[in-house]
Amino acid sequence: MYSRIRDLREDRDMNQTQIAKILGMSQTGYSKYETGENDIPTAILIKLARFYDTSIDYLLGETDNPQRYK
């Protein structure tokens, strides 16, 4: 379900530690989001969507359109 956040991170040639730092959390905690072990809290989804300039629906796999609604 959360493979999109991994794909977006890899597309930017970033590692989990770098994204975790942007989100203000540990790499281990962030890793659990990518693997689906932990659900992503709403506040983190918002930060990720803003960082990647995409919609939350896209991050969650509800749409294949990455464009944000403005």
C-alpha positions as a printed NumPy array, in Angstrom:
array([[  0.   ,   0.   ,   0.   ],
       [  2.757,   2.442,   0.814],
       [  5.126,   1.498,  -1.988],
       [  4.514,   4.908,  -3.523],
       [  6.363,   6.696,  -0.76 ],
       [  9.333,   4.395,  -1.349],
       [  9.157,   4.983,  -5.105],
       [  8.945,   8.761,  -4.689],
       [ 11.896,   8.719,  -2.283],
       [ 13.984,   6.599,  -4.633],
       [ 13.054,   8.819,  -7.605],
       [ 14.683,  11.675,  -5.712],
       [ 17.76 ,   9.57 ,  -4.937],
       [ 17.178,   9.963,  -1.214],
       [ 17.554,   7.42 ,   1.551],
       [ 15.211,   6.713,   4.445],
       [ 17.414,   8.586,   6.883],
       [ 17.168,  11.782,   4.843],
       [ 13.369,  11.614,   4.623],
       [ 13.08 ,  10.718,   8.296],
       [ 15.126,  13.806,   9.179],
       [ 12.802,  16.011,   7.107],
       [  9.844,  14.496,   8.956],
       [ 11.544,  14.85 ,  12.351],
       [ 11.572,  11.155,  13.156],
       [ 13.864,   8.136,  13.245],
       [ 14.832,   6.126,  10.189],
       [ 13.387,   3.016,  11.829],
       [ 10.025,   4.699,  12.339],
       [  9.944,   5.916,   8.761],
       [ 10.938,   2.477,   7.466],
       [  7.858,   0.984,   9.108],
       [  5.694,   3.306,   7.011],
       [  7.306,   2.13 ,   3.772],
       [  6.845,  -1.521,   4.673],
       [  3.276,  -1.01 ,   5.872],
       [  4.129,  -2.232,   9.357],
       [  2.741,   1.033,  10.76 ],
       [ -0.016,   3.214,   9.365],
       [  1.074,   6.702,   8.401],
       [ -0.45 ,   9.394,  10.636],
       [ -2.356,  12.165,   8.903],
       [  0.215,  14.816,   9.849],
       [  3.001,  12.771,   8.23 ],
       [  0.906,  12.16 ,   5.099],
       [  0.42 ,  15.908,   4.766],
       [  4.157,  16.557,   5.141],
       [  4.999,  13.871,   2.574],
       [  2.42 ,  15.166,   0.092],
       [  3.776,  18.697,   0.42 ],
       [  7.387,  17.554,   0.156],
       [  6.744,  15.466,  -2.965],
       [  4.206,  17.999,  -4.326],
       [  1.58 ,  15.328,  -4.802],
       [ -1.834,  14.457,  -3.407],
       [ -2.495,  12.317,  -0.364],
       [ -4.81 ,  10.218,  -2.551],
       [ -1.824,   9.43 ,  -4.757],
       [  0.34 ,   8.48 ,  -1.767],
       [ -2.385,   6.124,  -0.549],
       [ -2.883,   4.532,  -3.961],
       [ -6.423,   5.859,  -4.382],
       [ -5.536,   7.497,  -7.697],
       [ -2.838,   7.149, -10.313],
       [ -2.815,  10.919, -10.851],
       [ -0.003,  12.407,  -8.759],
       [ -1.184,  15.994,  -9.306],
       [ -2.219,  17.933,  -6.212],
       [ -5.653,  19.495,  -6.026],
       [ -5.346,  23.228,  -5.597]])
